[in-house]
Amino acid sequence: MKGSGVTEPETNARALFGWLWRRYLKKQTGGLMAAVFFMVLEGSMLGVLSWVMKPMFDNVFVEGQSGSLWFVAVAVLVIFTTRAISSVAQRVLMKRVSEKAAAVIRLDLLRHLMRLDTSFHQVNPPGNLIERVQGDVQAIGTVWTGIVTGIARDGVAVIWLFGVAMYTDWRWTVAALIGIPVLVLPSTLAQRYVRRKSKEARDVAAKMSTRLDEVFHGINQIKLNSLEDYQADRYNALVDARVRTEVKSALGQAAIPGLIDVMTGVGFMAVLLYGGAQIIEGDKTVGEFMSFFTAMALAFEPLRRLGNISGLLQQAAASIERVVTVFDTQPTLVSPAQPRPVPQEAPPIVFDDVSLAYGEFPVLRGATFTAEAGKTTALVGASGAGKSTVFNVLTRLVEPQSGLVTIGGIRSQDFALEDLRGLYSVVTQDAALFDETLRENVLLGRDVPEDRLRDVLQAAHVADFVPRLANGLDSPAGPRGSNLSGGQRQRVAIARALLRDTPVLLLDEATSALDTRSEVIVQQALENLSKGRTTLVIAHRLSTVRNADKIVVMDKGTVADQGTHDELLERGGIYADLYRLQFNSEN
C-alpha cells in the first residue's frame, strides 16, 4: 500500500505489524519493555515449578527427607507469589500501552478522515467510518496485546518447560514432539482461512454500523412510515451474516489448538510407552518422570495459546489492513506550496466560465457572474440548476474541471485551504448543531469576552428565547439540536456566523423551512449579519431576495440571466415565470 511501506495486493501480516510498530508502538517502547519483563518472569515460573517436582517426589515423597520438605514448600510459595505479582504488573502495563496506542491511532485516523475530500465521504457512509475508527482500532489493540503476551509470556514458559524436559531426558522430549510435522500444512491453510473470514467479519461489522447510523438518524421517518419491521429485518440479515462469518473464523482459529491437542496426545502416548518401561526397569526415577510430565503438562496450555496466535495475527492483520487503506487515501484538494494571503475586507467574487461534472453528469456549464464586494448576490433557479454546487466550488469542497474562480482578484486555488474557508460564514436550512450546550454551539471552542457574546446573541435574536430555557445559554441543544425549534436552531447558527465575523457570507435556503413568524425574525438576524459583507444567497422563495443587489438566474448549470428584481421582471424569462408562479400560488 502506497505511503505505508506495505505491499499489495494482499498485504502480509508481518508488513502490517511492521507498519503498526513503526508508526505507533515504537513510541511506547518503555512501557512495552517493562510489561515484557514481567511476562517473561511470569512465564519462567512454570519452568521453575516443573523443576521443583523432581526433589519433591524423589527427596520428599520417596526418600522421606524432612529437610527438603521446607525447601520445596517455600520454593512453591515463592514461585506462585512471583507469578501473581508479575501477572498483575504485566496486565496493567499492557493495558496502559494498548489504550495509549489505540487513543493515538483513533485521533490520527479521525484527523485524517476529516481532511479527506467530500467525494470520499460521499462513497463511504458514516457507519463504515465509525467502525474503522472504533471497531477496527479496538480489534487491533485487543489482538496485538494478546499476541505480545503470548509470545513473551507463553513463549518463555514453553522454552523453560521444554528446557526442563530436555534436561530430564532429551529422548523423552523428542518422543513428545513426534506429532509436530502434522501441524505444518493444516496450520498454513487455517491462517489463510482466518484472515479471509476476519476481513469479511470487519466488513459486515461496518455495514451493521452504517445500518444503525441510518436507523437512528431517520427514526422519525421510520415511525411515520411504519418501517420498524422492515428495518429490523434488514439489520437481522446483517446480524445473520456476521454470526456465520464469526463462527467460520472461530472454526479456523480453533483448528490449530485442536491440532496441538492431537500432537500432544500422540507425544504423551509415546513418552508413556518409552519412559514407563524405563521406570519399571529402574533406569529412571519417579521424580524424573514427574518433573518431565509436569513440564509437558504445564506446556500444554501455553502451547494452545501460542497456536491460537496465528489466528489472532490474521484477525489483527485484517483490521490493520482496513486502517492502513484509509491512511493511504490522500486528499486531492490541497493547499498550494506558497499560498497567497487572503483579503481582509469584503472581496468581489468572480466566476469565469466555470464547468464541473460529477462523472458524466454536468452540473455547471460555463457559469459566469460576479458577486460585487460588500453587496448581496442571490442565486435562484429550479432544483438541480447548480446553485449549491457554486457554494461547493467557492469553498473548494469540489474542484471545477475548467474555468476560473477569483476572490479579490486572486485565484481560489492560490489560498491555503484553511485560510480560504476562513473567509466564509455559512448558514444553511439545516443548521448543524452539536449535542452540546447552546454556549458551546455558538462559541465552538473560541475564547470570547462575555460582552461580545452578549452582543452577538442579541443581533442574532438568540437572546429572545434563551431566558425561557431551564439553564439559559448552558441548556443542552440535544442531538442535532433536537431540543430547539427550527427557528431557534437557525438563530444559533446565525450567532455562530456573527461571531466568526468573516468577510464573505454564504446563505443556503436559510429561511425556507421556517414558519412566517420565525422567518421574519431570522430574516432580521440575517440582515444584521450581511452588513458590510459580500453575501451570496441561495433561495427558492423569491420574495426573500427581491431586495438583493443582484439576482443571478441559473438553469441547468448555466447563468441564464442576471440583474435586479425589477430588471428581471421587466425582461421576462425564467425569473419572471418563477416569480409569477410563486406569487400566484401564494395567493
HUNOR-V789802 format. One record per backbone hydrogen bond with DSSP energy under -0.5 kcal/mol. CO is the residue of the C=O (numbers start at 1). NH is the residue of the N-H. If there is no record, write none. Layout:
# HUNOR-V789802
CO NH
CO NH
This chain:
# HUNOR-V789802
1 4
1 5
1 6
9 11
12 16
13 17
14 18
15 19
16 20
17 21
18 22
19 23
20 24
20 25
21 26
24 27
25 28
26 29
28 32
29 33
30 34
31 35
32 36
33 37
34 38
35 39
36 40
37 41
38 42
39 43
40 44
41 45
42 45
42 46
43 46
43 47
44 48
45 49
46 50
47 51
48 52
49 53
50 53
51 54
51 55
52 56
53 57
54 58
55 59
55 60
56 61
57 62
58 63
59 65
60 64
64 66
65 68
65 69
66 69
66 70
67 71
68 72
69 73
70 74
71 75
72 76
73 77
74 78
75 79
76 80
77 81
78 82
79 83
80 84
81 85
82 86
83 87
84 88
85 89
86 90
87 91
88 92
89 93
90 94
91 95
92 96
93 97
94 98
95 99
96 100
97 101
98 102
99 103
100 104
101 105
102 106
103 107
104 108
105 109
106 110
107 111
108 112
109 113
110 114
111 115
112 115
112 116
113 116
117 120
117 121
118 122
119 123
120 123
120 124
123 125
125 128
125 129
126 130
127 131
128 132
129 133
130 134
131 136
132 137
134 138
135 139
136 140
137 141
138 142
139 143
140 144
141 145
142 146
143 147
144 148
145 149
146 150
147 151
148 152
149 153
149 154
150 155
152 156
153 157
154 158
155 159
156 160
157 161
158 162
159 163
160 164
161 165
162 166
163 167
164 168
165 169
169 173
170 174
171 175
172 176
173 177
175 178
177 180
179 182
180 183
180 184
181 184
182 186
183 187
184 188
185 189
186 190
187 191
188 192
189 193
190 194
191 195
192 196
193 197
194 198
195 199
196 200
197 201
198 202
199 203
200 204
201 205
202 206
203 207
204 208
205 209
206 210
207 211
208 212
209 213
210 214
211 215
212 216
213 217
214 218
216 219
218 222
219 223
220 224
221 225
222 227
223 226
227 231
228 232
229 233
230 234
231 235
232 236
233 237
234 238
235 239
236 240
237 241
238 242
239 243
240 244
241 245
242 246
243 247
244 248
245 249
246 250
247 251
248 252
249 253
250 254
251 255
252 256
253 257
254 258
255 259
256 260
257 261
258 262
259 263
260 264
261 265
262 266
263 267
264 268
265 269
266 270
267 271
268 272
269 273
270 274
271 275
271 276
272 276
273 277
274 278
275 279
276 280
277 281
278 282
278 283
278 284
279 282
285 289
286 290
287 291
288 292
289 293
290 294
291 295
292 296
293 297
294 298
295 299
296 300
297 300
297 301
298 302
299 303
300 304
301 305
302 306
303 307
304 308
305 309
306 309
306 310
308 312
309 313
310 314
311 315
312 316
313 317
314 318
315 319
316 320
317 321
318 322
319 323
320 324
321 325
322 326
323 327
324 328
325 329
326 329
328 330
332 334
336 339
340 416
348 408
349 371
350 352
350 406
351 353
351 369
352 404
354 367
355 401
355 402
356 363
356 364
357 359
358 361
360 362
361 358
364 356
367 354
369 351
370 372
371 349
372 375
375 377
375 535
376 549
376 550
377 537
378 380
378 552
379 539
380 554
382 385
385 557
386 390
387 390
387 391
388 392
389 393
390 394
391 395
392 397
392 398
393 396
397 118
402 355
404 352
405 412
406 350
407 410
410 407
411 414
412 415
414 340
416 420
417 421
418 422
420 423
421 424
423 504
425 506
427 508
429 431
431 433
434 436
436 477
437 441
438 442
439 443
440 444
443 446
446 448
449 453
450 454
451 455
452 456
453 457
454 458
455 459
456 460
457 462
457 463
458 461
462 465
462 466
463 467
465 468
466 469
469 472
471 474
472 475
473 439
475 438
477 483
478 481
479 482
481 484
485 489
486 490
487 491
488 492
489 493
490 494
491 495
492 496
493 497
494 498
495 499
496 500
497 501
503 534
504 425
505 507
505 536
506 427
506 508
507 509
507 538
508 429
509 512
511 514
515 519
516 520
517 521
518 522
519 523
520 524
521 525
522 526
523 527
524 528
525 529
526 530
527 531
528 531
530 533
533 535
534 505
535 377
536 507
537 379
537 539
538 509
540 542
541 544
542 545
545 548
550 378
551 553
551 563
552 380
552 554
553 560
553 561
555 558
557 365
558 555
558 560
561 553
563 551
564 568
565 569
566 570
567 571
568 572
573 577
574 578
575 579
576 580
577 581
578 582
579 583
580 584
581 585
582 586
583 587
